[in-house]
Amino acid sequence: MNEDSLLLEPPENFLFSGKIEEDADGTLHVRRDLRLSTVSYYLLGFSPFVLSGASFLLGIFNPITFDIEGLIDVLARLILIGGMAASVFFLPVYEWWGILQAKKRGRTCLTLRPNGEVEFLDRDLRLHRDDQIVLQLVQDLTSEHVSLPEEHVKRLSGNQPYRQPIYMIELNYLTGADGERIRRPLFCAMQGSDLIELGKRLSSETGWPMRVEIGERLPGQLVNIELRELRHQQQGDHHNPSELDYTDDLSEDYRREKQERAQKYYQEHVTTTRETLQQNRFMFWLCSLMCLAGGTWALYTSVDCYQKIADSQSWPSTKGIVAAAKVVESGSGSDIEYTPEVEYAYSVLGKDYFSSRIEICPHNEDTRTAAEAVVENFPSGSHVEVYYDPTQPEFAVLVRGNREAPAFDRGMGFILILIGIISNPKLHDVVARLWPNKNSRSIGGASRWFS
């Protein structure tokens, strides 16, 4: 750990989002904003369209077949719809729950009376403008992230993980005489515009000086612009209180717990790429073998198909008669496929054969119209030319070659084999031996090289 976070991070920290109101008698009230965010309103407004559209596409209202396959299909669709609903309603429900908890504490969180008395209702705290108080606005990375490499912090800032804020802005106050000052918490926020306005208003109304601090490890793009301007203004002020010494009002047990939590987070999330590969070696082997096997099979089937397509150009032909021609529908909902099926009879060297193969590598159609267009070429009862493999007369087709070459199998085969090679731990060992002086740091499973 290179340094500690400048944040106080008390065991109980109160998130602030609200506005300042002034009564006719000059009393200031800071009231929480107990409304859902604009994003939540958008999510709620569009949720009926999103869920109904998803239900339609997934065929949730299609008739149910009461067998094992039908019930499993319905259950899978319900799980997908449920997951989509959870993703849509997560933020509104999360904010709604926070609002309920805030209402229990009351909407007003701070009162500043004309006589100079300041009451912080959340903390059951009363101060006076005559008290020796110094306000502090501080922005920094949280303890879990302050020692991370800068590149990781930049990548995390683009993600904004919900489970752990990357950085915070705190409004604290320092009380006591010089040399014995103690820092205590008031409010915190992730963005901080309302909190900074509250700190400025408190300072102007009470006359308490305000100290502004910004962590040195905090990337420039994350620094609050208004907070940066405040610090710049105070650097030219001769009464700048930024050089005051203080201790935090935290127990030794909590200090130790915070340091251990930060150290544990660092050890769990910041590892070398080689350590990450070693920890997940079995999974890499499994992925590599599955991709290599799948890619090899896809390439084999495509090559075999190409070979038969080429050979069919020289196959002999015989006359046949179509017994039946129809379109077979399979699947349900948006996964319906249409298979053109033509049954025909033919004879080779006096022996009768039956087949339903139209081309070398048959495939299904996405629309009934396309499948019917194929079937219309071979009406029932019509005489057709049948091309057969002279070494296997039972293998016959109505169309030499293929309407569509099996390019998908070939492309997918190459991609799977490439993934299998890249994920193979043996290749990782070779790279490690070739570049022994390179080091890579990894966080959350995503790796990146550093020199």
N, C-alpha and C positions, 0 to 999 in steps of 0.2 A: 504494500500500500504506500503510495507516494505521499499522500496528504489526506487530511480529514475534510469532510464537507463543511462549508461555512454555515449550513443550515442547522437550526437547533433541533428539529425533528423530535418534538416531545412525544411521549407515549400516546397522548390524546391531542390531536391537532384538529382545529376547526376550519374547514374549508369555507371561504367567504365568496359570496356572489350577491351583490345587492346594490342599493342606492341610498343616498343621503337626503333626508327630508328635514325641513325646518318649520317648527310651529310658529304661531303668531307671537309667542312670548320669547322667541329666540332659542328655544331648546332644539338641539339637533338629535334626530333619531336615525340610526343606521338600520335599515330594514332589509331582510333577506329577499332575494328575488325567488319567489316560490312558483315559478312557471317553468313549463317544459321548454327546452331549447327549440330553435327553429328547425334543426335537423330532425328532432323527434316529431314535430308537427308534420313535416314532409313525409316521414316514414309512415305515420298513422294515416295520412291522407291518401298515399299511394298503395297502402297495404291491401285494400279490397281488390284493386286491379291486379296487383302482383300475384296474390294468392289465387284469385279466380283464374287468371291466365295460366298459372302453373298447374292448377287442378285440371284445366282443360287439356293442356299439353300432355300431362301424365295420364290422362284418361281415367281420373278418379271416379267419374260418374258413369263409366261404362258398365254394362251388365256384369254381374259377378257369377262365376262358375264355382259351385260349391264342391270343390275338390281340393286336394292339398296344393296343387300348383296354383289354382286360382286364389286361394286364401293367402299363400305366400306372396303372390303378385300384389294383392290388395295391401297386405301389411307393408311391403316395400314402398309402395306409393304413399301410404300414410306416413311412414317414417320420413320420406323425402319432403312431403308437405309440412310435417311437423318441424323438421330442421329449418326449412325456409321461413316458417312462421316465427321460430325462435330467433333467427338472425334479424328479422324485420322488427320484432317487438322488444328485443333485448334492451336497446338504448332507452326507449320510452319507459319501459317498466323499471329500469335501473334508476332513471331520474325521478320517476314517480315515487319509488321507495325512498329515495333521498329526501324528497319533499315532505313525505309523511314523517320521517325522522326529524326533520327541521321544524315542522309544525309542533312537535312535542316540546321542543325547547323554546318555542315562541318565535314570532316573526321578527321582533325587534331584538337585535343583538348588542347594540351599544347606544347609550344616551349621554349627550353632553349638554349640561344645564348652564344657564347664564351665570350662575354663581361659581363656575369653574369646576364643578364636580363631574367626573367622568365615570360612568358605570358600564362595566362589561358584563352583560347578563349571562353569557355562556360560561364564564369562569367565576361568576359570583365575586367580581373584583371591583373595588371602588378606588379611584385615584383622584387627585386634585391638581389643578394647574400649578399650584405652589410647590408640589412635590418635585424632588430632584429626579426628573425623568429624562431619558434620552430615547427617542424612538429609533428603530432600526428597520430599514427595508433591505432585505438580502435575497439575492438570487444565486443559486448554485445547483450543481448536480446533486442528487440524493446520495446517501452514503454508499448504496449498492453500486453506483455507477461512477463515482468520482475518481476511482483508480483505474477505470477501463481505458484501453488505448483509444486515442482520439478518433481513429477510423471507426471503431465500434460505436462510439457515441453518435457519430454522424449517421450511421446506418440505423441505429435505434431511434433517432429523432425523426426519421422518415416513417417509422412504424407506429410510434406512440402506443406501446403496449398498454392495455388496460390494467393488467395485474400489478404493474409497478411504474409510478411516474418517473420519468428520467430526470426532470428538474422541477424545482418549486420556487415560488416567491413567498417569503415570510415577512409578516409585520410583527416585530418583537419590541420589547421595551427593556431598557437598562435602568436599574434603580440602585441607589446607594451612593456613597461618597467615592472620590477618586481612590483607586487602588483596591476598593472593595465592591466594585460594581458587579451586579448579578444580572444575567440576561434571562428574561422570562418570555413565554410565548403569548401572542394574541390571536392572530389569524394566519392562514396560508391560502395560496391559490396556485393554479397551474399556469394561467396566463397572466393575471395580475393587474389588469387595467383598473378595475374597480378597487382593488386593494391598494394600489398606489395612490389613487385619488383619495381614499380614506386616510392614508398616512399623511398626505399633504394637508388635508383639511384639519386633521387632529393637530398637526404641528402649528398651523397658522392660528387656530382658535385658542390653543393652550399656551403657545410660546415655547413648547418643548422643542429642543433642537432635534434634527433628524440625521441619522447616519445612513449612508448608502454603501452597500458592499456587493460586489459581483465576483463570483469565483473565477480564479485564473484558468481553470480547466474547462470552463463552460465555452463551447464553440460560439463564435461571433454571431452566427445566424440564429442562435437560440436566445441571445440576450435581448431583454425587453428594451425597446428603443427609448421609451419614456424614462425608464430607470437609468439607462446609460446617460441620457441628457441631464438627469438630476445629479448623478455622480460627477459629471463634467462641471456643472455649476458649482458644486460644493468644493471641488478641488481648487477653485479660485477664491474661496471664502476663507478669511483669516480665522474665523470661528468654527472651522470645520471640525466636527467631533469624531472624525474617522480614526484618530489615533488612540482612542480610549481603550484601556484594558478591562477585561471582564471575565467572569467565569459563568458557565451555564448552570441553570437551576435544574440539574438532572442528578439522579442518584448514581453512585458509582456502579451499581449493578446494571442500570440501564445503559450507562456509557459503555460498559464492557459488552453488554448484549448487542448494542448497535455496531461496535467494532467487529464482533464475531460474526454478526449477520452480513456485514459488508465483505469480510474476508471469505466467508463461505460462498457468497454470491460470486466473488471473483474466481475462486477455485473451481466452482461448478460450471461457470459460463465462459471463462477465458482459459482455453487450453491450446496447446500446439496442434496443428493439423495432424501430425503423426500420432499424437495421443488420441485424437478423435477417431482416426482410422483404426487404431489398435482396439479401442473400446467397442467399436462397431464392426470388428473384423468378420464375425459370423454373418451379419446382415449383408455386408458387402459381398462375401462369398456367395450367399444365397441369391442375391440380386444378379450377380455376374453369371452364375450357372443357369439361372432361369432365363435370362436374356439371351445367353449364347444358345441354349437349347431351343428356345422359341424362334430366334432368328435363323438358326440352321434349318429348322423345320419349314419356316416360311420360304426360305430360299430354295430348299429342295422341292417343295410343291410347285413353286413358280417355274423353276428350271424344268421340272418334269412336264409341266403344262406347256411350256414353250416348245419342248422337244416333240410332244405329241401333235401340237399345232403344225409344226414344220413337217412331220411325217405324214400327216393327214392329206397334204397336198398331192401325194402320189398314191393314195389309197384307191383301190378299185371300187366300182359302184355296182349296185343292183337295184332292181325295181322293188318298191314296197308300197304298202297301203296303210293309210292312217285309220286306226281303229277309234281313237277318241282324241279330242283336243279341248283343253280347258285351262282356266287360270285358278291356281290353288292359293288361297289366302291363309296366311299364318301370322301369329302375333296379335297384339291388341293395342288400343290407344294410338299413340304416335309411333309405335314400333311395328306397325303392320307392314308386311312384305308380300309381294305378289310373285308367284313362280309360274311361268308358262310351262305347261306340261302336255306333251304330245306322245301318245302311245301308237306304235306302228309295228307292223309285221313285215318280215322280209325273209328271203331264203338264199342260202349260199351252198352251192354244190348239192342241191337237193335237200338240204336240212333247213328246217324252219327256225327262225329266231324272232324274239320280241324285245323291243327296247323302248325307252322313253327319253333317251338322251338326244338333245337337240344339237349341242355343240360340245367341243372337247372339254372346256372348263366352264360349266354352267354357273350362272349367278342369278340372284333374284332381282326383281325390279322394284323401284320405290313407289310406282303408281300403277293402278290397274290398267290405265290407258296404254302404257308402254308394254305391259305384259300381253294385253289383248292384241296389240299390233304384231307381236311375234306369233301368237296363235293363229291369227288370220291368214298367215302365209301357208298354213297346213290345215285346211278344213277337213273335218271328219269325212271319211270315205274317199278322199282324193288319193291319186297315185303320186308317189314322191320318189326322188332319187335318194338312195341310201348309200352312204360311204362307210366301209367297214375296214377294220384292221385285218389284213390277210393272215397274220399270225394268231389273232384272236377274233374270229368272225363275230363272236357275241358282243364285241365292243364296236358299236356303230353310231354314226351321227348323221343328222340331216344337213348340217352346214359344215363344210371343211373350213379349218381355221377357227377364228373366234370373233364374235362381234366386238368384244372388248378384251384387250390383252391383259393378263394378270399383273399389271404394273404395281398395284397396291401391295400385293404379297412380297414382291421383290424389294420395293422401297422399305416396307416395314421390316423385312428381314435384315437389310443392311443397317437400319437404325438400331434394331435390337442387338445385333452383333457389336456395333460400335459402343453402345452403352455397356454391354457385357465386358468388353475389353477395358474401357475406361474405369469401370467399377471393380475390376479384378485386383485383389490385394497384392498379387505378385507384381503387377505393374507399379503399384504404390511403393513396394520395396525397392524396385529398380530405380525409380525416380529419387527415392531417399538416398540411395547410394551414389547416384550421379550428382546430386546437389546437396551435399552434406552440410553446407554452410548456410543454406536458406532456411528461414523460419517463417512459419505462418501462424497467425493467431486466429482462433475460431470462437464464435459466440453463437449459442443456440443452434449448433449444427451447421451453420453457414461459414465457410472458410474463405480467407483472402490472404494473398501473399504479402509479406513485408520483408524488406531487405534489412 
